[in-house]
Amino acid sequence: MARVKGAMMTRKRRNKTLKLAKSYWGSKSRQKREFRQLWISRISAAVAPYGINYSRFMNGLKKSGIEMNRKALSELAITDAEAFKVLVETAKKAI
């Protein structure tokens, strides 16, 4: 009688494990989400003194044709308050 190696079941077991572990390589899967959350909270805190919330601010920017990513907006809010104030006023007018 021939010896059965069980290649099919072994392959199935390996593929099952690999399928479950998909997209978990390193810390790449978590960093982007956390940084985006940080940028949004920074922008939200920066627009609060102007009497506007984050979603209205982003909507106003979109309507006025200003396309800046959240990372740049949060850095601008921290480093250059005057330029950020101009953006807030522009967003308020567009709403």
N, CA and C of each residue as an Amber inpcrd file, in Angstrom:
protein
   285
   0.8360000  -1.1810000   0.0000000   0.0000000   0.0000000   0.0000000
   0.8820000   1.2460000   0.0000000   0.4830000   2.2480000  -0.7720000
   1.2760000   3.4670000  -0.9180000   1.1190000   4.3640000   0.3210000
   2.1670000   5.1170000   0.6080000   2.1470000   6.0210000   1.7570000
   1.4270000   7.3090000   1.3760000   0.5290000   7.7790000   2.2380000
  -0.2300000   9.0020000   1.9870000   0.4340000  10.1350000   2.7500000
   0.8380000  11.1620000   2.0310000   1.5600000  12.2570000   2.6760000
   0.6260000  13.3260000   3.2260000  -0.5870000  13.4460000   2.7130000
  -1.5410000  14.4190000   3.2320000  -1.2380000  15.8410000   2.8030000
  -0.7700000  15.9990000   1.5850000  -0.3860000  17.3310000   1.1020000
  -1.5750000  18.2790000   1.0420000  -2.7260000  17.7520000   0.6880000
  -3.8950000  18.6150000   0.5400000  -4.3090000  19.2150000   1.8790000
  -4.3650000  18.4160000   2.9170000  -4.7720000  18.9110000   4.2380000
  -3.7220000  19.8580000   4.8150000  -2.4600000  19.5630000   4.5650000
  -1.3870000  20.4380000   5.0430000  -1.4920000  21.8070000   4.3810000
  -1.7220000  21.8100000   3.0760000  -1.8590000  23.0680000   2.3360000
  -3.0730000  23.8500000   2.8350000  -4.1820000  23.1450000   3.0740000
  -5.3940000  23.8030000   3.5840000  -5.1320000  24.4700000   4.9290000
  -4.4380000  23.7360000   5.8130000  -4.1580000  24.2660000   7.1440000
  -3.2710000  25.5130000   7.0600000  -2.2510000  25.4620000   6.2260000
  -1.3550000  26.6140000   6.0620000  -2.0780000  27.8160000   5.4660000
  -2.8820000  27.5750000   4.4540000  -3.6190000  28.6710000   3.8110000
  -4.6270000  29.3030000   4.7660000  -5.2290000  28.4770000   5.6290000
  -6.1770000  28.9940000   6.6090000  -5.4760000  29.9530000   7.5690000
  -4.3080000  29.5800000   8.0320000  -3.5340000  30.4260000   8.9400000
  -3.0860000  31.7020000   8.2440000  -2.6230000  31.5850000   7.0100000
  -2.1700000  32.7590000   6.2720000  -3.3210000  33.7130000   5.9810000
  -4.4980000  33.1530000   5.7140000  -5.6650000  33.9840000   5.4450000
  -6.0660000  34.7860000   6.6830000  -5.9720000  34.1620000   7.8500000
  -6.3040000  34.8620000   9.0860000  -5.2780000  35.9430000   9.4250000
  -4.0310000  35.7040000   9.0410000  -2.9610000  36.6430000   9.3800000
  -2.7710000  37.7300000   8.3230000  -3.6140000  37.7650000   7.3200000
  -3.4660000  38.7240000   6.2300000  -3.5900000  40.1580000   6.7380000
  -2.7410000  41.0290000   6.2760000  -2.6890000  42.4630000   6.5580000
  -2.2370000  42.7970000   7.9770000  -1.6170000  41.8490000   8.6660000
  -1.1170000  42.1340000  10.0080000   0.4050000  42.2190000  10.0420000
   1.0460000  42.5260000   8.9370000   2.4990000  42.5560000   8.9080000
   2.9990000  43.8590000   9.5160000   3.7700000  43.7730000  10.5500000
   4.3390000  44.9580000  11.1800000   3.2700000  45.8210000  11.8150000
   3.5780000  47.0920000  11.9830000   2.6200000  48.0050000  12.6030000
   1.9830000  48.9290000  11.5770000   2.1430000  48.6010000  10.3070000
   1.5900000  49.4450000   9.2450000   0.0690000  49.5360000   9.3080000
  -0.5690000  48.4620000   9.7220000  -2.0220000  48.4280000   9.6890000
  -2.6420000  49.3670000  10.7150000  -1.8870000  49.7660000  11.7410000
  -2.4520000  50.5890000  12.7980000  -2.0510000  52.0610000  12.7070000
  -0.8470000  52.3520000  12.2380000  -0.3170000  53.7270000  12.3200000
  -1.1620000  54.7400000  11.5910000  -1.5770000  54.4510000  10.3760000
  -2.2980000  55.4330000   9.5710000  -3.6040000  55.8420000  10.2480000
  -4.3040000  54.8750000  10.7940000  -5.5740000  55.1350000  11.4460000
  -5.3650000  56.0180000  12.6720000  -4.3360000  55.7310000  13.4510000
  -4.0740000  56.5010000  14.6660000  -3.6470000  57.9250000  14.3480000
  -2.8050000  58.0780000  13.3410000  -2.3670000  59.4260000  12.9700000
  -3.5190000  60.2510000  12.4280000  -4.3720000  59.6500000  11.6290000
  -5.5360000  60.3710000  11.0990000  -6.4320000  60.8460000  12.2400000
  -6.6230000  60.0000000  13.2270000  -7.4300000  60.3600000  14.3880000
  -6.7870000  61.5250000  15.1490000  -5.4670000  61.5160000  15.2600000
  -4.7490000  62.5970000  15.9250000  -4.9170000  63.9130000  15.1710000
  -4.7640000  63.8640000  13.8470000  -4.8960000  65.0870000  13.0320000
  -6.3050000  65.6620000  13.1460000  -7.3030000  64.7990000  13.1100000
  -8.6940000  65.2590000  13.2000000  -8.9580000  65.9080000  14.5480000
  -8.4460000  65.3100000  15.6190000  -8.6740000  65.9090000  16.9400000
  -7.9330000  67.2340000  17.0760000  -6.7630000  67.3640000  16.4620000
  -6.0360000  68.6430000  16.4890000  -6.8020000  69.7270000  15.7410000
  -7.3020000  69.3840000  14.5640000  -8.0600000  70.3540000  13.7680000
  -9.3360000  70.7430000  14.5060000  -9.9990000  69.7830000  15.0970000
 -11.2280000  70.0460000  15.8380000 -10.9670000  71.0030000  16.9980000
  -9.8630000  70.7950000  17.7010000  -9.5210000  71.6830000  18.8140000
  -9.1320000  73.0670000  18.3190000  -8.5350000  73.1410000  17.1340000
  -8.0920000  74.4260000  16.6000000  -9.2500000  75.2750000  16.0730000
 -10.3110000  74.6500000  15.5690000 -11.4360000  75.4200000  15.0260000
 -12.4860000  75.7570000  16.0750000 -12.4360000  75.1050000  17.2240000
 -13.4330000  75.3470000  18.2730000 -13.4950000  76.8030000  18.7400000
 -12.3690000  77.5090000  18.9380000 -12.4590000  78.9170000  19.3670000
 -13.1350000  79.8420000  18.3510000 -13.2200000  79.4140000  17.0980000
 -13.8430000  80.2320000  16.0580000 -15.3350000  79.9620000  15.9290000
 -15.8810000  79.1450000  16.8070000 -17.3150000  78.8710000  16.8090000
 -17.7830000  77.9730000  15.6890000 -16.9540000  77.0330000  15.2920000
 -17.3040000  76.1050000  14.2140000 -16.7900000  74.7250000  14.6200000
 -17.4630000  73.6860000  14.1710000 -16.9620000  72.3530000  14.4880000
 -16.1870000  71.7780000  13.3030000 -15.5930000  70.6150000  13.5240000
 -14.7070000  70.0100000  12.5290000 -15.4220000  69.7090000  11.2130000
 -16.5980000  69.0970000  11.3010000 -17.2740000  68.6750000  10.0740000
 -17.7190000  69.8680000   9.2330000 -18.1960000  70.9330000   9.8780000
 -18.5850000  72.1360000   9.1290000 -17.3600000  72.8000000   8.5090000
 -16.2550000  72.7810000   9.2350000 -15.0120000  73.3550000   8.7190000
 -14.5510000  72.6190000   7.4620000 -14.5320000  71.2970000   7.5300000
 -14.0930000  70.5090000   6.3770000 -15.0660000  70.6690000   5.2010000
 -16.3550000  70.7590000   5.4970000 -17.3530000  70.9660000   4.4580000
 -17.1580000  72.3310000   3.7970000 -16.8830000  73.3510000   4.6090000
 -16.6440000  74.6850000   4.0720000 -15.4100000  74.7520000   3.1990000
 -14.3590000  74.0570000   3.6180000 -13.1390000  74.0150000   2.7960000
 -13.4160000  73.3440000   1.4530000 -14.1710000  72.2660000   1.5030000
 -14.4880000  71.5320000   0.2710000 -15.3140000  72.3890000  -0.6760000
 -16.3010000  73.1130000  -0.1220000 -17.1470000  73.9660000  -0.9530000
 -16.3800000  75.1470000  -1.5330000 -15.3880000  75.6440000  -0.7990000
 -14.6180000  76.7800000  -1.2910000 -13.4990000  76.3670000  -2.2400000
 -13.3180000  75.0720000  -2.4480000 -12.3380000  74.5880000  -3.4130000
 -10.9420000  74.4290000  -2.8570000 -10.7900000  74.4670000  -1.5480000
  -9.4790000  74.2850000  -0.9260000  -9.3010000  72.8080000  -0.6160000
  -8.2960000  72.2140000  -1.2300000  -8.0420000  70.7880000  -1.0170000
  -6.7140000  70.6200000  -0.2920000  -6.7980000  70.5220000   1.0180000
  -5.6190000  70.2580000   1.8450000  -5.8810000  69.0040000   2.6560000
  -4.8420000  68.2080000   2.8330000  -5.0420000  67.0070000   3.6380000
  -5.0060000  67.3450000   5.1220000  -5.4640000  66.4140000   5.9270000
  -5.6070000  66.6590000   7.3550000  -4.2730000  66.8500000   8.0450000
  -3.2490000  66.1760000   7.5550000  -1.9120000  66.3220000   8.1540000
  -1.4250000  67.7570000   8.0050000  -1.5580000  68.3130000   6.8090000
  -1.1130000  69.6850000   6.5570000  -1.9480000  70.6870000   7.3560000
  -3.2440000  70.4370000   7.4510000  -4.1100000  71.3400000   8.2190000
  -3.7430000  71.3510000   9.6990000  -3.4570000  70.1800000  10.2500000
  -3.1000000  70.1310000  11.6700000  -1.7560000  70.7950000  11.9250000
  -0.8010000  70.6210000  11.0160000   0.4970000  71.2850000  11.1690000
   0.3420000  72.7980000  11.0440000  -0.5090000  73.2300000  10.1470000
  -0.7610000  74.6630000   9.9610000  -1.4140000  75.2570000  11.2050000
  -2.3200000  74.5180000  11.7990000  -2.9960000  74.9880000  13.0160000
  -2.0040000  75.1600000  14.1660000  -0.9990000  74.3060000  14.2160000
  -0.0140000  74.3700000  15.3010000   1.0170000  75.4630000  15.0420000
   1.5470000  75.5220000  13.8260000   2.6790000  76.4090000  13.5480000
   2.2880000  77.8130000  13.1180000   1.2380000  77.9450000  12.3130000
   0.8800000  79.2550000  11.7690000  -0.5960000  79.5480000  12.0210000
  -0.8720000  80.1650000  13.1640000  -2.2570000  80.4030000  13.5700000
  -2.9640000  81.4130000  12.6670000  -2.2370000  82.4000000  12.1640000
  -2.8590000  83.4260000  11.3060000  -3.3450000  82.8300000   9.9890000
  -2.5270000  82.0050000   9.3690000  -2.9300000  81.3630000   8.1110000
  -4.1120000  80.4320000   8.3400000  -4.1100000  79.7470000   9.4800000
  -5.2210000  78.8560000   9.7980000  -6.5030000  79.6490000  10.0170000
  -6.3770000  80.8220000  10.6150000  -7.5450000  81.6780000  10.8450000
  -8.1670000  82.0970000   9.5170000  -7.3200000  82.3920000   8.5230000
  -7.8110000  82.7600000   7.1930000  -8.5830000  81.5900000   6.5830000
  -8.0740000  80.3770000   6.7620000  -8.7800000  79.1990000   6.2470000
 -10.1310000  79.0190000   6.9260000 -10.1730000  79.2460000   8.2280000
 -11.4410000  79.1210000   8.9600000 -12.4540000  80.1380000   8.4720000
 -12.0020000  81.3610000   8.2710000 -12.9140000  82.4000000   7.7820000
 -13.4160000  82.0710000   6.3780000 -12.5400000  81.5640000   5.5370000
 -12.9330000  81.1580000   4.1860000 -13.9730000  80.0370000   4.2360000
 -13.7580000  79.0860000   5.1330000 -14.6980000  77.9700000   5.2660000
 -16.0480000  78.4530000   5.7880000 -16.0290000  79.4250000   6.6930000
 -17.2840000  79.9600000   7.2370000 -18.0930000  80.6600000   6.1570000
 -17.3990000  81.4040000   5.2870000 -18.0950000  82.1080000   4.2060000
 -18.7250000  81.1450000   3.2110000 -18.0760000  80.0280000   2.9910000
 -18.5620000  79.0600000   1.9990000 -19.7800000  78.2930000   2.4730000
 -19.9710000  78.2310000   3.7760000 -21.1050000  77.4460000   4.3090000
 -22.4220000  78.1490000   4.0910000
